[in-house]
Amino acid sequence: MTTTTNKFFITGGAGFIGGNFVHKVLGAELGPVLVLDRLTYAGHRATLRSWEGHPAFRFVRGDIGDRALVRQLLKDFQPTFLVNFAAESHVDRSIESAEDFIQTNVVGTYALLDEALRYWQSLKGVEARRFRFHHVSTDEVYGSLGTTGYFTEQTPYAPNSPYAASKAASDHLVRAYHQTYQLPTTLTNCSNNYGPYQFPEKLIPLALMNALEGQPIPVYGDGLNIRDWLYVEDHCDAILQVLAHGERGAIYNVGGNSEQTNLDLLQALFACLGDQADLIREQSRPTVAQSGTRTDIDYRSLITFVPDRPGHDRRYAIDSSKIRRELGWAPKETLRTGLAKTVIWTVKNLAWRDEVLQGTYSGERLGQSKAARD
């Protein structure tokens, strides 16, 4: 990717995947970055603190649904790429209440697309040809697989949760804006991400947090639901390849080629924790004692089976052969190497975890149906 004129407008850039993408772009000096983020419970300035004051970085707090703000930012910044990570993304929270998911993922994406179209239509020549609107989505839009088969780019959408339905709707809007108005879009559907800066409500960071503190690790149902796990930096590399070489209007599935049941995933995570016992002891000195980190734990004994999530999809598996074949991307990390990096980062960044959790989340069970709560 050339770096002379690339400018990245990144929505949701203070969240998990978006934050990692910001670090990737700025770290590689690929071009200036403008981040727009509403800073909900899962988006934090702490994730981007190392770039504060950098001449190639600007942060604006705001909503993708604020059309006047987005329009002004596009006019002032003149981006080459608009990369949309902004989304409500936790299935359990969508079960509790779907409204925020509809507002951000559907209405917000619509507003962002409309302003991107207005901006693109104002461009001329090479600037118009180079502009891309990239939308980051999920494999959950495809529904659930049986014991065999894989999601491809041709798999019909069959979302089973309010979150998945809201992302499916946003995907359809992106496709429609390309088909109807020729807006130069690309779209990726990814498998389950993990890695640094992930808010501790998802399985891997929650399990890590609870394991380090000797707290129960909740596992839905029988623990045999299967997911394909993708290290977040590999995902960011895939997006950069799509921006540089992807076909206009194209969809690319991005997977880590690491299918695991939830129970097997936890066993792999525990093995990585065991490998880092010395580091965990080192980080448990009094200066970080408030984290409650312990090293004398049989992690397997912490697994606690809880009633299954309503509508819990049994298996996801991504066929990412298209992006491998057409763009030359492949994940660099195996599940074991990615988990090892995640454990090391987490243990070394307990202060980040403590900061982002203040007053927002205490590890409680989310996503029960009203009947189950009653």
Sequence and secondary structure as in RCSB ss.txt:
>XXXX:A:sequence
MTTTTNKFFITGGAGFIGGNFVHKVLGAELGPVLVLDRLTYAGHRATLRSWEGHPAFRFVRGDIGDRALVRQLLK
DFQPTFLVNFAAESHVDRSIESAEDFIQTNVVGTYALLDEALRYWQSLKGVEARRFRFHHVSTDEVYGSLGTTGY
FTEQTPYAPNSPYAASKAASDHLVRAYHQTYQLPTTLTNCSNNYGPYQFPEKLIPLALMNALEGQPIPVYGDGLN
IRDWLYVEDHCDAILQVLAHGERGAIYNVGGNSEQTNLDLLQALFACLGDQADLIREQSRPTVAQSGTRTDIDYR
SLITFVPDRPGHDRRYAIDSSKIRRELGWAPKETLRTGLAKTVIWTVKNLAWRDEVLQGTYSGERLGQSKAARD
>XXXX:A:secstr
   SS  EEEETTTSHHHHHHHHHHHHTT S EEEEE   TT  GGGGGGGTT TTEEEEE  TT HHHHHHHHH
HH  SEEEE      HHHHHH  HHHIIIIIIIHHHHHHHHHHHHHH  HHHHHH EEEEEEEGGGG    SS  
B TTS     SHHHHHHHHHHHHHHHHHHHH   EEEEEE EEESTT  TTSHHHHHHHHHHHT  EEEETTS  
EEEEEEHHHHHHHHHHHHHH  TT EEEE  S EEEHHHHHHHHHHHHHHTHHHHHHHTSGGGGGG   S   GG
GGEEEE   TT   B  B  HHHHHHH       HHHHHHHHHHHHHHTHHHHHHHHTTT  S      HHHH 
